Amino acid sequence: MARCVAQYVFKANPGADMAKFRANVKTVIVLWKKYGAETSFWSVTGGEVGNFVVSCMFPSAKAYGECIDNLAADPEFQAWTASNVSSGLSSWVRSNISREVLLD
């Protein structure tokens, strides 16, 4: 079965309180994990230096779909989304959803 990964790339806004920024990331990572994502948080150190990535890995595209459906319906995630936008701490850069290509 091919794995699936969703990556959310964003940057801290100039003057952002980095402690609040990281706390905000921790909050959303807990929510992704609640619905089965294997998560990690990355700092980009080559190419687009200064960007950050939340990576969410799944055993299949189906598992990703189930997770995102549950996450989108979660009132806590909806509240986090609204507060994340109004916080002014970060700006979205891009998102990618990729499926693993099995070569064997």
N, C-alpha and C positions, 0 to 999 in steps of 0.2 A: 504494500500500500504506500502511495506517495504522500509524504508529509506536506504540510502547508504552513507558510509563515506570513504573518502580517507585520509590517514594519511601519511605524508612525514616526516621521522625522519632524522635528521642531527646533526652535531656537529660543533662548531666553531673550526677552526684550531688554534693550539698554536700560540700565538702572534697576533691573529686577532684583528683588530680595531672593538670593539663591537658596536660603534655608526654606523659604515659602515655596519656591519653585520645586525643590526636591520633595518637600512634603506633599505637594500636589501630585507629583509623579508617583510617589508611594501609594497614595490613595487610589489612583486609577489602576495601578498594578494589582492591588489587592482585589479589585473588582474583576479584572480579567481572570485572575487565578480562581476566583469563586466559580467561574463557569468553565474551567478546565484548561486554560491557557498555561503553557510553560513560558514564563516571562523572563526578560532580562532588560537591563537599562545600559545604554552605551553612550559614550562621549566620542564624537567624531574627531579624530586627531590627524587625519590626512584627507585632502580634498576639500570638503566643505567644513573646515575647522570651525568649531564653535557650535555646531549643530549637535543635537542629542537624538537618540533613537530609543523608542520602546519597541521591543521585539516580542512577538507572541507566536509561539510554535505550537502546532497541532499535529496529531498523528494522521490526519486526512483533511481534505477540503470539507467533507461532511461535518467533521468535528468543529472546524472553524465556523461553518454556517450555523450550527446549533449554538455555539458560544455567542456569536454576534447577535443572533436573534434574542437569546436570553438577556444578554447585556443591554441591548437597546430597549428592552421592556422593563428593565430594573429601575425603579424610581430613584434609587441611590445614584446610579450612573447618570440618569437624566439630570439630577441635581448637580452632580459633579461637572457635567458638561456645561451647564449654565454658569456655574461659579468659575470654571476654568476660563471661559470666554471673558467674563466680566472682571477677572482678576488682573488682566493686563500683564501677566507674568511672562507669557510666551506667545509665539506666533507659529502657526502650522507652516511647514515647508512642503511636505508631500507625504503620501502613503503609498505603500506597495503591498500587494498580496501576491505571493509566489507559490507555485507548486513545484515540488521536487521532481526532477527528471531522473528516473531510474534507468541506469545504463546496463544493468545485468539482465 
